[in-house]
């Protein structure tokens, strides 16, 4: 199948240049023009797609060759652009610097890698606040470093004055599609793991309106759309969750309910996770560990994704009714999958606050950030895995648990067993993208159907 999808990648020479500001602003501004915009993020990050979803009014999506394999990047792009309705344009926000990828991977999973895989034109965002004509050399190097990467334009960010901006423009040979002035009011606040999730920003919508207005005023949206429409057709079919999992049915032919943690403390999960579970015959019901007093009616399995429970630990602890019900559910063998924040939630304590207590471990904040992009091996048959099975994942947290593993570990990573697992439980710090490993969704669905 040959698919026509106008698209572009928003990249930068380095982190901190304004990629998220420009990419999200473009999504919001184009959406306000009446276009259906599909937002995507290179890499495993959950936070930026939350802003993309707010800007576009549809799920933000990730494109990560490490997590899903190179062959799925284009199908997932096309799936996201077609769901829930066909998009007029796709905007892909890059990660780190344009050519920065997995450490030791020679640029694997970099923005450039994804741009090449998707044959997407690249617009470079450059912070010019501390330089002028030297920006021309930086842009020239970025544009000519790799002939498979098509850098077609530049957006200048943090311009100090019109005179300063013109000096920079005169040094650049590529089209300059816009120049944004300094405006601290439109920057997103940070937290110990990066940006604050959109769901936690009370003024997120107001800030987004301001950002969209800035982009509309200072970026040539018609030129941006012209760049996106230059993208060649893609010879691939959209990814379809129903093609990689088989539907199950519970007792009496019903659709088993999978309770999925949500709310302000649990915002990190890939949109494809829920889509796979639904395609596998499950109903997905979201519950809020901070506010809800009980699990959704008829819960037959539980999925606890990522987020910031440490920020909301006191509120979670005060929800004693839900903690008790969840502890009983895990103890009674209700199939439970947990990643990172979900692991913390299941521990006995988090920073001294009582949690669910389904796992005999305590969690505290650590001095250093743990961040890696590993390949995993399953050490045993568990709820989600089979012994010897390999998966790809990412790990990104600033807490640690004592102990680090249970009698049965969830994964072996770099020679060490980590996490807590068994026939009805799988909990660890490792995040996996189930589109790349759909057997994980299938097994949770099958366990829910048996429950």
Protein Blocks (a to p, Z undefined) as FASTA:
>chain_A
ZZdddddddddfbehilpmmmmmmmmmmmmmnopacddddedjbfklmmmmmmmnopacd
dddfklnojklmmmmmmmmmmpcbdcfbdcdddehjfklccehilopaiaklmmmmnopa
cdddddfklgcklmmmmmmmmmmmpmkbccfbdcdehiabfklmmmmmmmpmbdcfbdcd
ddfklpccddfklcadfklmmklmmmmmmmmmmmmmmpcfklmmmmmmmpccdddddddf
klmcccdddehhiacdddddedjklmcccfklmmmmmmnopacddddfklpmbdcehiab
dcddedjfklmmmmmmmmmmlmmmmmmmmmnopacddehjlmmmmmmbeghiaceklagc
dddddfbdcddddddddfbdcfkbcehiacdddddddbdcddfbdfbdfbdcehiaedjd
dfkbccdfbdcdfklmmmlmmmmmmmmmmZZ
